[in-house]
Amino acid sequence: MNNPLLLFAACGRRALPAKPLYHTLADLSIGKLHKFFKHPDPEICAICTLTAGSTCDILSTDKAKGETKMKDMAIFNKLVEGYNAHAYTHNYIYGFYFQNKVWMVETGSDINPYILTLDRASRGQGYSLRFKPTNAQKLVLMAKAPRLICSKELFDAEVKNSKYNKGEIFEKMVSELYGQTWEKDRVPFWEGGDLEINGKAYQVKFEKATFTNEKTLTRL
């Protein structure tokens, strides 16, 4: 079971066509998932669905649809690589809802290609790179030693009763968790992190956060 294609066939969210248009996953960034397959575990099926359907669409017998998905993957890869090339830190603290609770996970950048999403940015900004995890992606994050922050009800109430958005409230809670006083700032990702813990800088992201967009990267 070392062949990614066989694994997608076994664990994919829908049946693959008998003769897929694109045979070599190694030609796609999705092929990088192969490294996860060396040590199968319960999260493998979630990993197989990380791209929210684009995996199976790329393997579609519909040539036009497949080519569109491959183009999207090329843009996605470019954004991920561009962000990594300019990022001040490659350490992340991700926050997300799961089973009516708010969780945080500390991780490196290696997981980013599998939990980030390609999206349309505001007019004139091109495409954007966002943290909008699906349930499958959240399962992968939950396998990374998650830490419970609070209930979803408490978190939403905190947001509702403050002037800050969800991302800022999450960053505030994480800061206080580590005994730090939080202050809102607008330091760009290429100049610094959002939080420093034991001398290590972290980017802090709550679900639906935007990492960057094409226009921003062209300016760097």
C-alpha positions in Angstrom: 0.0 0.0 0.0 2.8 2.4 -0.8 1.1 3.6 -4.0 -0.7 6.9 -3.3 -3.2 6.1 -6.1 -4.2 2.8 -4.5 -4.6 4.6 -1.2 -6.8 7.2 -2.7 -8.8 4.5 -4.3 -9.2 2.7 -1.0 -9.9 5.8 1.2 -11.1 8.4 -1.2 -14.5 10.2 -0.6 -15.8 8.7 -3.9 -14.9 5.9 -6.2 -12.1 6.7 -8.7 -12.7 6.1 -12.4 -11.2 2.9 -13.8 -8.9 4.8 -16.1 -8.1 8.2 -14.5 -7.0 10.9 -16.9 -3.9 11.7 -14.8 -2.0 8.7 -13.6 1.0 10.1 -11.8 0.3 11.8 -8.5 4.0 12.5 -8.2 3.4 15.2 -10.8 1.1 17.0 -8.4 1.7 18.5 -5.1 -0.8 16.0 -3.7 1.8 13.5 -4.4 3.6 14.8 -1.3 1.0 13.0 0.7 2.9 9.9 -0.1 5.2 10.5 2.9 2.3 10.2 5.2 1.5 6.8 3.8 4.7 5.2 5.0 3.1 4.8 8.4 -0.6 4.2 8.0 -2.8 5.2 11.0 -6.4 6.1 11.6 -6.0 9.6 10.2 -5.0 8.3 6.8 -8.6 8.5 5.4 -8.9 12.0 6.6 -5.6 12.9 4.8 -7.0 11.4 1.6 -9.9 13.9 1.7 -7.9 17.0 2.7 -8.3 18.7 -0.7 -12.1 18.7 -0.2 -12.8 16.8 -3.5 -10.1 18.2 -5.7 -8.1 15.0 -5.4 -10.8 13.0 -7.1 -11.6 15.8 -9.5 -8.0 15.9 -10.7 -8.2 12.2 -11.4 -11.5 12.7 -13.3 -12.1 11.5 -16.8 -13.4 15.0 -17.6 -10.4 16.5 -19.3 -11.5 20.2 -18.9 -12.4 19.7 -15.2 -9.1 18.0 -14.6 -7.1 20.7 -16.3 -8.8 23.4 -14.3 -8.1 21.6 -11.0 -4.4 21.2 -12.0 -4.2 24.9 -12.7 -5.7 25.6 -9.3 -3.1 23.3 -7.7 -0.3 25.2 -9.5 -1.6 28.5 -8.1 -2.0 27.0 -4.7 1.6 25.6 -4.8 2.9 29.0 -5.9 1.1 30.8 -3.0 2.4 28.2 -0.4 6.0 28.5 -1.7 5.8 32.3 -1.9 4.5 32.5 1.6 7.2 30.1 3.0 9.9 32.0 1.2 9.0 35.3 2.9 7.6 34.1 6.3 9.5 35.4 9.3 8.7 32.1 11.2 7.6 28.6 10.2 6.0 27.8 13.5 2.3 28.0 13.8 -0.5 27.9 16.4 -3.8 26.9 14.8 -7.2 27.4 16.4 -10.4 25.9 15.3 -13.8 24.6 16.4 -14.2 20.9 16.9 -17.1 19.2 18.6 -18.4 22.4 20.1 -15.0 23.3 21.6 -12.1 25.5 20.6 -8.8 23.8 20.2 -5.2 24.9 19.5 -2.4 23.0 17.9 1.2 23.9 17.7 2.9 22.7 14.5 5.5 23.5 11.8 4.9 24.5 8.2 5.2 21.0 6.8 1.5 20.4 7.3 0.4 23.7 5.6 -0.1 22.2 2.1 -2.6 19.8 3.6 -4.7 22.1 5.7 -4.7 25.4 3.7 -7.1 26.3 1.0 -7.1 28.2 -2.3 -9.7 31.0 -2.3 -10.6 34.1 -4.2 -9.2 37.3 -2.6 -10.9 40.7 -2.7 -11.2 42.3 -6.1 -7.9 43.0 -7.6 -6.0 40.8 -5.2 -6.0 37.6 -7.2 -6.2 34.3 -5.3 -5.6 34.0 -1.6 -4.3 31.3 0.7 -6.6 30.6 3.7 -6.9 28.4 6.7 -10.5 27.1 6.3 -10.2 23.5 7.5 -12.7 20.9 6.6 -13.8 18.3 9.1 -11.2 15.9 7.6 -8.5 18.5 8.0 -9.5 19.1 11.6 -9.1 15.4 12.3 -5.6 15.6 11.1 -4.9 18.6 13.3 -6.5 16.8 16.2 -3.9 14.0 15.8 -1.2 16.6 16.6 -1.4 16.8 20.4 -4.3 19.4 20.5 -4.9 21.6 23.6 -8.3 22.6 24.7 -8.9 26.3 25.0 -12.5 26.6 26.0 -16.0 25.8 24.9 -17.4 27.2 21.6 -20.1 28.9 23.6 -17.7 30.7 25.9 -15.5 31.7 22.9 -18.4 33.0 20.8 -19.7 35.0 23.8 -16.2 36.5 24.3 -16.2 37.6 20.7 -19.7 39.0 20.8 -19.0 41.1 23.9 -15.7 42.5 22.6 -14.6 44.8 19.8 -12.2 42.1 18.5 -12.8 39.4 15.9 -12.4 35.7 16.4 -8.7 35.6 15.3 -7.8 38.4 17.7 -9.7 36.8 20.6 -8.0 33.5 19.9 -4.6 35.1 19.9 -5.5 36.9 23.1 -6.5 33.6 24.8 -3.3 31.9 23.7 -1.2 34.8 24.9 -2.8 34.7 28.3 -2.5 30.9 28.4 1.3 31.4 28.3 1.2 34.2 30.9 1.6 37.1 28.4 -0.3 40.3 28.1 -1.8 40.5 24.6 -1.7 43.7 22.5 -3.2 44.0 19.1 -0.7 44.6 16.4 -0.4 44.6 12.6 3.0 43.2 12.1 3.2 41.6 8.6 4.1 37.9 8.3 7.5 38.7 6.8 8.6 41.0 9.6 7.6 39.0 12.7 5.4 36.5 14.4 2.2 37.1 16.4 3.5 35.5 19.6 6.8 34.5 21.1 7.0 31.4 23.4 10.4 30.4 24.9 12.2 32.5 22.4 10.4 31.0 19.4 8.1 33.1 17.2 4.7 31.8 16.1 2.1 32.8 13.6 -1.3 32.4 15.3 -4.2 31.6 13.0 -7.9 30.9 13.8 -10.1 29.2 11.2 -11.1 31.3 8.2 -7.9 33.3 8.6 -6.2 34.6 5.4 -2.4 33.9 5.1 -1.7 36.0 2.0 -2.8 36.7 -1.6 -1.2 37.0 -5.0 -1.0 40.8 -5.0 0.8 40.9 -1.6 3.4 38.4 -2.7 4.1 40.2 -5.9 5.1 43.3 -3.8 7.6 41.4 -1.7 
